Amino acid sequence: MAADPNGRVNVIVELSGDPTTVVQAKQGRKLTGQERADIKGSLKKQQDAITGAIKGKGGKIVAQMQSAYNGIQVSIPADAVDAVAALPNVVAIHAARTYTIDNAVSVPFLGVPQVWQSTGFTGKNVKVGIIDTGIDYTHANFGGPGTVAAYDAALKTDTQPADPALFGPGAPRIKGGWDLVGDDYNADPSDPKTYQPVPHPDPNPLDCQGHGSHVAGTAAGDGVNADGTTYTGPYNDTTPSHDFRIGPGVAPQADLYAIRVFGCAGSTDVVVPAIDWAVDNGMDVINMSLGSPFGRAGDADAVAATNAVGAGVTVVASAGNEGPSPYISGSPSSGDGVISVSAVDSTAEFPGASISVNGSSIQAINANGADLSGLPPMTVVPVMQGGALSLGCDPALFTAAGITPGGNQVAVVARGDCARVSKAIYGQAAGAAAVIMVNNADGYPPFEGAITSNPDTGEKADVTIPFLGVPLSSGPALIAAHGQTATITAAMLPNPTFKGYASFTSSGPRSGDSAIGPDVAAPGVSIRSTAVGTGNDSEVLSGTSMAAPHVAGVAALAVQAHPKWSSADIASAIISTANPDMVAGRNLVRGGVGLVNPAQVVATQVTAVGDNYKTDNGKSRQAELNFGFQESSKDFKGTKQVTLVNHGNAAVTYSVSSAKSDQSLVGASVTFNASKVTVPANGTANVTVSLSAPASAIPAKVDSGNDFGFSEISGDVVLTSGSSTLRVPYLLVPHATSNVTASTSGKATADGTSIALKNQNGALTGTADFYTWGLEDKQDVSKKLVDTGYDLRAVGVQSFPFSGTQLMVFAVSTHQRWSNAASNEYDIVIDTDGDGKADYAVFSADSGLVRTGSSDGVSEVFVENLKTGALGASGFLADAPTDSSTILLPVRASALGLTAAKGGFTYTAQARSVSGTGSDSIDGTAAYNPWAPALENGQYEEVAAGATVAVPVARDAAAFGAQKPLGVMTVVKDNANSASQALLTSVK
């Protein structure tokens, strides 16, 4: 975690000793109120014993927790982390992660009304905690007055206790909650204007942002009739035929609790205290539509969520909105036992339009659902800027392009930079009769619904003109139609991504241990639900934030259907009954087992579990088989057990088979100890699952078929009976290794040396890439900090002619493996003028994070001028395969102002975790001249299995004396991680 502008970091100090959830789980019974109070008192006394020392080091206490987690959340100076870690009873220091907030169609898509009809389960008396931005309890969707005036009145007193008729035990729907932060809270230091990290709790969690109200409506809203009144039922299979302004949520009679962790804007780092509150107050289900990318099982919030599961709470969390890069799914959804949810598109068709121009027809999405009947012909006006289609993020751009009020013109702009709907707002303000947005990909942009506000400014808006969206490929035809007449007519548009994964949904597996996650999919694209402060209106949002509450609602139905089941049983039922056939292009790593299946969740009497997971609250089991990340030059194998638990009064017999995923490598074998298994009434039965694959079935990273060098062996154990099918997914992430070693061959001379490369017992041909080794560092990251692959080991550099300059490639070796290198930042700090002060930083970081503020899991190389502050892209991505420990950073020498005449430079290196508190740096510097290196570099040799190759390395005696390199670094990507992947050979 980067320090804030004041040099401080927010961390969670984990202490020894079991919180109440752990004690309860170990004792196998519910603790009495007095027992809980005694345990919390004892832990608080232990915590209080070190709070003084923390304050003495400049720390500020944010929260103390004893229920789901035993720890203290503190804000401390960054340089005090090690000192706090050394305090008595401190087990570990974790980053207090910073989180961002990531029905009428989607609920019927899941078959929920049929569940209401056939079972009567609507979530009644089930407590559902929404950890989010709060809930607008004045909204008609929650039985409130349903007027803007009622919201405005509540907002004026939102630090005081709420009206008990709207919020609290006697309220229609929102039965309680707490505001943990206050309106002006924002934990994001990147925005100094709104950064205010000090929580100001109060008893009134009224939503002033909107996200939580939308989420709560999807999980358990009543529904709002077309006339704006609250829908009061019935909830059955006739409900979808009703005329709704907002359709009912999945569990429309559950008891909702608003646990507010966000201010009116920005991010949060108080999720762990919120989970603690939820456990303390007896929630049955928690929904967390929030996340922080690159989640690990050991993140403090993930551990707290797991402990909540151990205490009997079913925990549902969104996987994240960072896209398809491996290992980017977020925390807290990464917690063991937590149900991590991906997003799919549940809309079969959209309101569309046919744009007739120049004798051809262009299909478009009617993104705001505008009435297209009777539109007159319009003149096409592409809004151009600098020779390209403008992004349309200012009304002046439309005016400059020739848009005039009353001109009956349709403006054409490109997607990007500002919010999509902002373009319609600005176009209408300039006088356009319609706006067409060209998407940034060959697909239609999302359906937006009515446009009532500008997300970029928060200002209210009322867009009445059509806002249409077309694929990227339609852009040239519209630009060529400048000045031509276009006719726009209504036409329903089949959704090409129906049932497919949303482009934004974050991919697994889990960082660190390559475990499965996300677990299941749910609708998360263009979801219409509660619009905060509108009284009775709606808004359309997309995200895994919208998908998770569908599953939380299903969990509430399951708790009502199976009141004696544990939270682990509920989670198992949700995951193992998911339907892969309802997801187009189902991908286990990207989106889990399949689409959540409410009917089967409430109907099943048998659950299937696989792995044990260990936390401080004992053992539990979850519906997955994680074989993890494995490196081998021989075979890959593992044996695990699936346990079937029959909660019913009749025996059930299952056929046992396996179904590999489409992404799984060919050549792996999954076998069982039996082809059939009978589970006795109220009993259990086991199936032994064995997985094996030869190393020859695993490609080299460069041959993996993707940019990340990622391979998988994955699929489902399928258990089929006459009445149901259960699936337990399995995953192994393999790395078949070469075994190249390097040593000097013969005696070094003034002219150079020779490096002998041997690949003895390697499974693959090893590719050896040569660098001049300049820096080294011992393994020195504190064991109380999680090393995600930033503990620096060595750095080398190579160079060769490229486009009139020299292309330099820095090779950075770490002591530990990363899952995805974009979870860390790697910096080469360079002094180009020899004055002992840094002039440039060449660094690898998450491309999306640097460019847009949102991670995308792609490592890109950037160059920063440290004297001017100018930041630019190098033009290269970093070469950093997943599950590796060596990253390559290319940069042109000219980007650093270097020339052959100016000669060389000195450099050092540093690295930090983007999602944690850890960092590392190398003391000292190395010298290098890309036009006159001391040692020859850039050689690239293939070393076949069993072969030996001698590689000469020339030495420039004068340059060697001036630069004093340590020797030769030989990078072999498919060697095992750490020392073997970057071979260091001393040359003197």
VEXTORTOR-620119 format. One line per field, with one value per residue (C-alpha): x, y, z; residue in one letter. Coordinates in steps of 0.5 Angstrom, whole numbers, plus 2048, in hexadecimal, padded with zeros to 3 digits. Each point is the difference from the previous one (the first is absolute). Example, Ala and Ser with C-alpha at 12.3 -4.5 7.8 and 13.67 -1.06 7.14 Angstrom:
REM VEXTORTOR-620119
xx: c(819 802)
yy: c(7F7 807)
zz: c(810 7FE)
aa: c(a s)
This chain:
REM VEXTORTOR-620119
xx: c(800 803 800 7FB 802 802 805 7FB 7FD 7F9 802 7FC 805 7FE 801 800 7FA 7F9 7FB 7F9 7FE 806 7FE 7F9 803 804 7FB 7FB 7FA 7FE 803 7FC 7FF 805 805 800 801 805 805 7FF 802 806 802 7FF 805 805 7FF 800 807 803 7FC 804 806 7FD 7FE 807 802 7FC 7FA 7F9 7FB 7FA 7FD 800 7FD 7FF 7FA 802 807 805 804 800 800 805 802 808 806 803 806 7FD 7FD 806 800 7F9 801 805 7FB 7FE 7FB 800 7FF 800 7FF 7FB 7FE 7F9 7FE 7FD 7F9 7FC 7F9 800 7DF 7FA 804 806 7FB 7FC 806 802 7F9 7FF 7F8 7FF 804 7FB 7FA 802 804 7FD 807 801 806 7FB 803 807 805 804 806 801 808 800 7FE 7FA 7F8 7FB 7FB 7FB 800 7F9 804 801 7F9 802 7FC 803 801 806 7FD 801 807 802 7FD 804 806 800 800 805 804 7FB 7FB 7FC 7F8 7FE 7FB 805 806 800 7FD 7F9 801 7FD 807 806 801 806 807 806 804 807 803 7FC 7FE 807 804 805 806 803 806 800 7FB 803 7F9 7FC 805 7FD 802 7FE 7F9 7FA 7FB 7F9 7FA 7FD 802 7FC 803 803 803 7FC 803 7FE 7F9 800 803 7FB 7FB 802 801 7FA 7FC 7F8 7FF 7FD 7FA 800 7FC 806 7FC 803 7FF 7FD 7FF 7FE 807 7FF 801 7FB 804 804 7FA 7FF 801 806 805 805 7FF 800 807 801 7FE 7FB 7FE 807 802 805 805 805 807 803 807 801 7FF 7FC 806 806 803 800 805 7FB 7FE 802 7FD 7F9 801 801 7FA 7FC 802 7FF 7F9 7FE 7FF 7FE 803 805 801 806 800 807 807 807 804 805 7FC 804 7FD 804 7FE 7FD 7F9 800 802 7FA 7FB 803 7FF 7F9 7FE 803 7FB 7FA 800 7FF 805 7FF 805 801 806 802 7FF 808 7FF 803 807 802 800 7FC 7FA 7FF 800 7FC 7FD 807 7FE 7FF 7F9 7FE 7FB 804 7FB 802 7FB 7FD 7FB 7F8 7FD 7FE 7FF 800 7FC 804 800 801 804 7FF 805 804 7FB 803 7FD 804 7FD 801 7FE 7FB 804 7FB 7FA 7FD 7FA 802 7F9 7FF 807 802 806 806 807 806 805 806 804 807 806 807 7FE 7FD 7F9 7FF 7FE 7FB 801 7FF 7FA 805 802 7F9 800 806 7FE 7FA 7FB 7FB 7F9 7FA 805 7FD 807 802 807 805 805 805 800 805 803 7F9 7FA 7FC 7FA 804 800 7F9 7FF 805 7FD 7F9 803 803 7FA 801 7F9 804 807 803 806 805 802 807 7FF 7FC 7FA 7FB 801 7FB 7F9 800 7F8 7FE 805 7FF 807 807 804 806 7FE 7FA 7FB 7F9 7FE 7FA 802 7FA 804 802 807 802 806 803 806 807 800 7FA 804 803 7F9 7FD 806 800 7F9 801 7FB 7FC 7F8 7FF 7F9 800 7FA 7FF 802 801 807 802 806 806 803 7F9 802 808 805 800 806 802 7FF 806 804 803 803 802 806 806 7FD 7FC 7FA 7F9 7FC 7FC 7FB 7F9 7FD 7FA 7FD 804 7FF 7FB 7FD 7FA 7FF 7FF 802 802 7FD 7FA 7FB 7FD 805 805 807 804 807 805 805 801 7FE 7F9 801 802 7F9 7FC 804 7FF 7F9 800 804 7FB 7FB 804 801 7F8 800 805 800 804 806 806 803 805 7FA 7FC 807 801 7F9 800 807 7FF 7F9 802 7FE 806 7FB 7FD 807 802 808 800 807 801 806 7FC 7FA 7FF 7FB 7FB 7F9 7FD 7FA 7FB 7FB 806 803 7F9 7FE 807 800 807 807 806 807 807 806 801 802 804 7FF 800 7F9 802 7FE 7FA 7FF 7FF 7FD 806 807 806 806 804 806 805 807 803 804 7FD 7F9 7FA 7FB 7FC 7FA 7FB 7F9 7F9 7FB 7F9 7FB 7F9 7FB 7FA 7FC 801 807 802 805 804 804 807 804 804 7FF 807 7FF 801 806 803 807 7FF 804 7FD 7FD 7FA 7FE 7FC 800 7F8 7FC 7FA 7FF 7FA 7FF 7FB 7FB 803 807 806 804 807 803 807 802 807 803 806 804 807 805 7FF 7F9 802 803 805 7FE 801 7FC 7FA 7FC 7FF 804 800 804 7FA 7FD 7FB 7FE 7F8 7F9 7FB 7FF 7F8 7FC 7F9 7FA 7F9 7FE 806 807 805 807 807 805 807 806 808 804 806 807 805 807 806 806 806 806 805 808 806 804 807 804 7FE 805 800 7FC 7FB 7FD 7FB 7FA 7FE 7F9 7FD 7F9 800 7F9 7FC 7F9 801 805 803 801 806 800 806 801 805 7FF 801 7FC 7FF 7FC 7FE 7FA 7FE 7F8 7FD 7FD 7FA 7FF 7FD 805 7FC 806 804 806 805 806 804 7FF 804 7FF 802 800 800 7FE 7F9 7FD 806 802 801 7FA 802 7FC 801 7FF 7FE 800 7FC 801 7F9 7FB 7FA 7F9 7FF 806 7FB 7FF 807 803 808 804 807 802 805 806 801 805 804 7FE 7FE 7F9 7FA 7FE 7FB 7FC 7FF 7FA 7FC 7F9 7F8 7FF 7F9 801 805 7FC 7F9 801 7FC 805 800 805 805 807 802 807 7FF 806 7FF 805 801 802 7FA 7FB 7FF 7FD 7FF 800 806 7FC 801 7FD 804 802 7FD 7FD 7FB 803 807 805 804 7FD 803 7FF 802 801 804 806 7FE 7FA 805 803 806 805 806 804 7FD 802 7FD 7FC 800 7F9 7FD 7FA 7FA 7F9 7FA 7F9 7FA 7FB 804 805 806 806 807 806 808 805 806 800 802 803 7FF 801 7FB 805 806 7FE 805 7FE 7FD 7F8 7FA 802 7FA 801 7FB 803 7FC 7FF 806 804 806 802 806 7FF 806 7FF 805 803 802 806 7FF 7F9 800 805 7FB 7F9 802 7FB 7FF 7FF 7FB 7F9 7FD 7F8 7FD 7F8 7FE 805 7FD 7FF 805 807 7FF 7FC 806 807 805 807 806 805 806)
yy: c(800 807 805 806 807 800 7FA 7FC 7F9 7FC 7F9 7FB 7FD 7F9 7FD 7FA 7FD 7FD 805 7FE 7FD 7FB 7FE 7FF 7FC 7FC 7FE 7FE 804 807 804 804 807 800 7FC 804 806 7FD 7FE 807 803 7FC 801 807 800 7FD 805 806 7FE 802 806 804 7FE 801 807 801 7FF 805 7FB 801 7FB 7FF 7FA 7FA 7F9 7FA 7FC 7FE 802 802 806 807 805 806 805 801 803 7FB 800 7FD 7FA 7FB 803 7FF 7F9 7FF 801 7FB 7FB 803 7FA 804 807 800 805 803 800 805 7FE 803 7FF 7FC 7F6 800 7FC 7FD 7FD 7FC 7FE 7FC 7FD 803 801 7F9 7FE 805 7FD 7F9 801 806 802 807 801 802 801 7FF 806 802 805 805 802 806 808 7FF 7FF 806 7FD 806 7FC 7FD 7FA 7FF 802 807 806 800 808 804 804 7FB 7FE 807 801 7FA 802 807 7FC 7FA 800 7FF 7FA 7FE 800 7FA 7FF 800 7FD 7FB 7FA 803 802 7FD 7FD 803 7FD 803 802 805 805 7FF 805 807 804 803 7FA 7FE 7FB 801 805 801 805 805 805 7FA 7FC 800 7F9 801 7FC 804 7FB 801 7FC 802 7FC 804 7FF 807 7FC 7FB 7FA 7FC 802 7FD 7FA 7FF 801 7FA 7FC 801 806 800 802 807 800 804 805 801 7FD 7FA 7F9 7FC 7F9 7FB 7FD 7FA 7FE 805 806 801 801 806 807 803 806 7FC 7F8 7FD 7FD 7F9 7FF 806 7FE 800 804 805 803 806 800 806 800 806 807 804 7FF 7FC 7FA 7FC 7FC 7FE 7FA 7FC 804 7FF 7F9 800 804 7FB 7FA 803 802 7F9 801 7FA 802 806 803 803 804 803 7FD 801 7FD 7FA 7FD 7FB 7FB 803 808 802 801 7F9 7FD 804 7FE 7F9 800 803 7FA 7FC 804 7FE 805 7FF 805 802 805 803 7FD 807 804 800 7FB 7FA 800 7FA 801 806 7FE 804 800 7FF 7FB 7FC 7FE 7F8 7FE 807 800 804 802 802 803 7FE 803 7FE 805 7FC 806 808 805 802 804 800 806 800 804 800 7FB 7FB 7FE 801 7FC 804 7FF 805 801 804 7FD 806 801 7FF 800 806 803 804 7FF 803 803 7FB 805 7FC 804 800 802 800 7FB 7FB 7FF 804 7FD 805 802 808 803 805 7FA 7FF 807 801 7FA 804 7FD 806 800 7FE 7FE 7F9 7FD 7F9 801 7FA 7FF 7FB 7FC 802 804 803 7FC 7FD 804 806 801 800 805 804 7FF 802 806 802 7FF 7F9 7FD 7F9 7FD 7FA 7FD 7FC 7FA 7FF 7F8 7FC 800 804 805 7FE 802 806 801 807 805 804 803 801 7FA 805 806 7FD 806 7FE 7FF 7FE 7FE 800 7FE 7FA 7FD 7FA 7FC 7FC 7FB 803 7FD 805 806 801 800 805 805 7FF 802 807 805 7FA 7FF 7FA 7FD 7FD 7FA 7FC 7F8 7FB 7FE 7F9 800 7FD 7FF 7FD 7FB 802 803 807 803 803 7FA 7FE 7FA 7FB 7FC 803 803 7FC 7F9 800 7FE 800 806 803 7FB 801 805 805 805 806 804 806 7FE 805 801 806 807 804 806 7FF 7FE 7FA 800 7FC 800 7FB 7FE 7FA 7FD 7F9 805 7FF 7F8 7FF 802 7FB 7FB 803 800 7F8 7FF 803 7FC 7FA 802 800 7F9 7FD 803 7FB 800 803 806 7FB 7FC 806 802 7F9 7FF 807 7FE 7F8 801 806 7FF 800 7FF 807 804 801 7FE 7FE 800 7FE 804 807 7FE 7FA 7FA 803 805 800 7FB 802 7FA 7FB 804 800 7F9 7FC 7FB 7FE 805 7FE 803 7FF 804 801 807 802 806 803 7FD 7F9 7FC 800 7FE 803 7FD 800 7FC 805 7FC 807 802 7FB 800 7FA 7FD 7F9 7FF 804 7FC 801 7FC 803 7FE 802 7FF 800 802 7FD 805 7FC 7FA 7FC 7FD 803 7FC 804 7FF 802 803 806 806 804 807 803 803 7FA 7FD 7FA 7FA 800 7FA 801 7F9 7FE 7FA 7FE 802 800 802 800 805 7FD 804 805 7FD 801 7FD 801 800 800 805 7FF 805 7FE 803 7FF 806 7FF 802 807 805 805 807 803 7FB 800 804 806 806 7FE 7F9 7FD 7F9 7FC 7F9 801 7FE 7FD 7F9 7FF 7FC 7FE 7FD 800 807 804 801 803 802 801 804 7FE 804 7FF 806 7FC 803 7FA 802 800 7FF 804 802 805 7FF 803 7FC 800 806 807 804 808 7FF 7FC 7FA 7FA 7FE 7F9 7FE 7F9 7FE 7FA 7FC 806 7FF 806 803 806 807 803 808 804 806 804 7FF 806 800 7FB 7FF 7FB 7FE 805 801 800 7F9 804 803 7FC 7FF 800 800 807 7FE 802 7FB 802 805 800 803 7FF 805 7FF 805 802 805 805 7FF 7FA 7FC 7FF 7FA 800 7F9 800 7F9 7FF 7FB 7FE 7FF 805 7FD 806 805 806 7FF 804 806 7FF 806 801 807 803 805 802 806 7FE 805 7FA 802 7FC 803 7FB 7FA 7FA 7FC 7FB 800 7FE 804 801 803 805 802 800 7FF 7F9 7FA 7FB 7FB 802 802 806 804 807 805 806 806 801 807 803 7FB 7FE 7F9 7FC 7F9 7FD 7FC 7F9 7FC 7FC 7F9 7FD 7F9 7FE 7FC 802 804 804 806 803 808 802 808 804 803 806 801 801 805 7FC 800 7FC 807 801 7F9 7FC 800 7FE 7FC 7FD 7FC 800 7FD 800 7FC 804 7FD 7FF 803 7FD 803 7FF 804 7FE 804 802 801 7FD 803 7FF 803 7FD 802 7FD 7FA 7FD 7F9 7FE 7FF 7FE 7F9 7FC 7F8 7FA 7FA 7FA 7FB 7FC 805 804 807 804 808 805 806 806 805 807 801 807 800 7FB 804 806 7FC 7FB 7FB 7FA 7FB 7FD 7FF 7FA 800 7FA 801 7F9 7FE 800 806 804 7FF 7FB 804 806 7FC 805 7FE 804 803 804)
zz: c(800 7FE 806 800 7FE 808 800 803 7FF 802 803 804 806 801 807 803 803 7FD 7FF 802 7F9 801 807 7FE 7FA 805 805 7FB 803 800 806 805 800 807 7FD 7F9 805 804 7FA 7FD 806 801 7F9 800 807 7FC 7FA 805 803 7F9 7FE 804 7FC 7FA 801 803 7F9 7FD 7FF 800 802 7FB 803 804 7FE 804 7FD 7F9 801 806 7FD 800 7FA 801 7FC 801 7FC 7FB 803 807 7FD 802 807 801 7FD 806 805 805 7FE 7F9 7FB 7F9 7FD 7FA 7FB 802 7F9 7FC 7FD 7FA 7FF 7FA 7F9 7FC 7FB 804 806 7FB 7FC 806 801 806 7FF 7FF 807 804 7FC 802 807 803 802 7FF 805 806 807 7FD 802 7FA 801 7FA 801 7FC 7FF 805 7FD 7FF 804 7FE 7F9 7FE 7FE 808 802 801 7FF 7F8 800 7FE 806 805 7FE 800 807 803 7FD 804 806 7FE 806 804 802 7FA 800 803 7FC 7FA 803 806 803 7FE 7F9 7FA 7FD 803 807 802 7FF 801 7FD 801 7FC 7FF 7FA 7FF 801 7FA 801 7F9 800 7F9 800 805 7FF 803 804 807 803 808 801 803 802 801 801 7FA 7F9 7FB 7F9 7FD 7FA 7FD 800 806 7FF 7F9 803 805 7FB 7FC 806 803 7FE 800 7F9 7FE 7FC 7F9 804 805 806 804 7FD 805 7FD 7FF 7FE 7FC 7F8 7FE 803 7FA 7FC 804 7FE 804 800 804 801 807 802 801 807 801 807 803 806 7FD 804 7FE 802 7FD 7FE 7FB 800 7FB 7FB 800 803 807 804 806 7FD 805 806 7FC 7FF 808 801 7FB 805 806 7FE 7FD 7F9 7FC 7F9 7FF 7F9 7FE 7F9 801 7FF 7FF 7FB 800 806 805 805 805 7FF 807 7FD 7FD 806 804 7FB 800 808 7FF 7FC 806 804 7FC 7FB 7F9 7FC 7F9 7FD 7F9 7FC 7FD 7FA 7FD 7FA 7FE 802 804 808 800 804 806 808 804 7FB 800 807 801 801 7FD 7FA 7FA 7FB 7F8 7FC 7FA 7FB 801 7FB 7F9 7FC 801 7FD 7FA 7FA 7F9 7FD 7F8 7FD 7F9 7FE 806 806 807 806 807 807 802 807 803 7FE 7FC 7FC 7F9 7FD 7FB 800 7FA 7FC 803 7FD 802 804 802 806 7FE 803 7FE 7FA 804 803 806 807 801 807 7FF 7FD 7FD 7FC 7FD 7FE 7FD 7FB 7FE 805 800 804 7FC 7FA 801 800 802 803 800 806 802 807 805 805 803 802 7FA 802 801 7F8 800 805 7FC 7F9 803 803 7F9 7FD 7FD 7FE 801 802 7FD 804 7FD 804 802 7FE 7FB 804 802 806 806 801 805 801 801 801 807 802 7FE 803 7FF 804 804 7FD 7FE 7F9 7FB 7FA 7FB 7F9 7FE 802 7FB 800 7FB 7FF 7FF 7F9 7FE 802 7F9 7FC 805 7FF 7F8 801 802 7FE 7FD 802 805 802 807 801 806 7FF 806 800 802 805 7FE 807 803 805 7FF 805 801 7FD 806 805 803 7FF 805 803 807 800 804 800 7FA 803 7FC 800 7FE 802 7FC 7FB 801 7FC 800 7FA 7FF 806 802 808 805 7FE 807 801 7FB 804 7FC 7F9 7FE 7FC 7FC 803 7FD 804 805 805 7FD 7FF 807 803 7FC 803 807 7FF 7FE 806 804 7FD 801 808 800 7FC 805 806 804 7FB 801 7FC 7FD 7FE 7FD 7FC 7FD 7FE 7FC 7FD 7FE 7FD 7FC 7F8 7FB 7FA 802 7FF 7F9 7FF 807 803 807 802 7FD 803 804 7FF 7FD 801 807 800 805 7FF 801 806 804 7FD 802 806 7FE 800 7FD 803 7FF 803 807 802 806 804 807 801 7FE 7FA 7FB 7F9 7F9 7FA 7FC 7FF 800 7FD 800 7FD 7FE 7FD 7FE 7FA 801 801 803 805 806 804 803 803 7FF 805 7FF 806 800 804 7FE 802 7FA 7FD 7F9 7FB 7FC 7FA 800 7FA 7FE 7FB 7FE 7FE 7F9 803 803 7FD 7FC 803 807 804 805 803 806 805 7FE 7FA 804 808 804 806 805 804 804 7FF 7FC 7FA 7FD 7F9 7FF 7FB 7FC 7FB 7FC 7FA 7FD 800 7F8 800 803 7FB 801 802 7FA 7FC 805 7FB 804 802 807 7FF 804 800 804 801 802 800 804 804 7FE 804 7FD 803 7FD 803 801 7FD 805 7FD 804 7FC 800 7FE 7FF 7FE 7FD 7FE 7FD 801 7FC 804 7FD 805 7FE 802 7FD 7FB 801 803 7FE 7FC 7FF 7FA 803 803 7FD 804 800 800 801 800 804 802 7FD 7FD 7FB 7FC 804 7FC 803 800 802 804 803 808 804 806 806 806 806 802 805 800 807 801 803 7F9 7FA 7FB 7F9 7FC 801 805 7FB 7FE 7FB 7FA 7F9 7F9 7F9 7FA 7F8 7FA 7FF 7FC 800 807 805 803 807 804 808 803 807 804 806 806 800 7FA 7FF 7FD 7FB 800 7FF 808 801 7FD 7FE 800 7FD 802 7FC 800 7F9 802 805 805 805 800 7FC 7F9 7FE 802 7FB 804 7FF 802 7FF 7F9 802 807 7FD 7FA 803 807 800 800 7FA 801 7FB 801 7FC 800 802 800 805 800 807 7FF 7FC 802 7F9 7FF 7FA 7FD 7FE 7FA 803 804 806 7FE 807 7FF 806 805 7FF 804 7FA 7FC 7FA 7FF 7F9 7FF 7FB 802 7FC 805 806 7FC 7FF 7FA 7FE 801 807 801 806 807 807 802 806 801 805 800 804 801 7FD 804 806 805 7FE 7FC 7FF 7FD 7FE 804 7FB 7F8 7FA 7FA 7F9 7F9 7FB 7FA 803 805 805 7FE 7FA 801 7FC 7FE 7FF 800 800 804 7FF 805 802 7FC 801 7FD 801 7FF 7FF 804 7FE 804 7FF 805 800 801 805 805 7FF 801 805 7FE 805 7FA 7FB 802 7FC 7FF 7FF 800 801 805 807 804 804 7FF 7FB 7FB 800 801 802 7FE 803 7FB 803)
aa: c(m a a d p n g r v n v i v e l s g d p t t v v q a k q g r k l t g q e r a d i k g s l k k q q d a i t g a i k g k g g k i v a q m q s a y n g i q v s i p a d a v d a v a a l p n v v a i h a a r t y t i d n a v s v p f l g v p q v w q s t g f t g k n v k v g i i d t g i d y t h a n f g g p g t v a a y d a a l k t d t q p a d p a l f g p g a p r i k g g w d l v g d d y n a d p s d p k t y q p v p h p d p n p l d c q g h g s h v a g t a a g d g v n a d g t t y t g p y n d t t p s h d f r i g p g v a p q a d l y a i r v f g c a g s t d v v v p a i d w a v d n g m d v i n m s l g s p f g r a g d a d a v a a t n a v g a g v t v v a s a g n e g p s p y i s g s p s s g d g v i s v s a v d s t a e f p g a s i s v n g s s i q a i n a n g a d l s g l p p m t v v p v m q g g a l s l g c d p a l f t a a g i t p g g n q v a v v a r g d c a r v s k a i y g q a a g a a a v i m v n n a d g y p p f e g a i t s n p d t g e k a d v t i p f l g v p l s s g p a l i a a h g q t a t i t a a m l p n p t f k g y a s f t s s g p r s g d s a i g p d v a a p g v s i r s t a v g t g n d s e v l s g t s m a a p h v a g v a a l a v q a h p k w s s a d i a s a i i s t a n p d m v a g r n l v r g g v g l v n p a q v v a t q v t a v g d n y k t d n g k s r q a e l n f g f q e s s k d f k g t k q v t l v n h g n a a v t y s v s s a k s d q s l v g a s v t f n a s k v t v p a n g t a n v t v s l s a p a s a i p a k v d s g n d f g f s e i s g d v v l t s g s s t l r v p y l l v p h a t s n v t a s t s g k a t a d g t s i a l k n q n g a l t g t a d f y t w g l e d k q d v s k k l v d t g y d l r a v g v q s f p f s g t q l m v f a v s t h q r w s n a a s n e y d i v i d t d g d g k a d y a v f s a d s g l v r t g s s d g v s e v f v e n l k t g a l g a s g f l a d a p t d s s t i l l p v r a s a l g l t a a k g g f t y t a q a r s v s g t g s d s i d g t a a y n p w a p a l e n g q y e e v a a g a t v a v p v a r d a a a f g a q k p l g v m t v v k d n a n s a s q a l l t s v k)
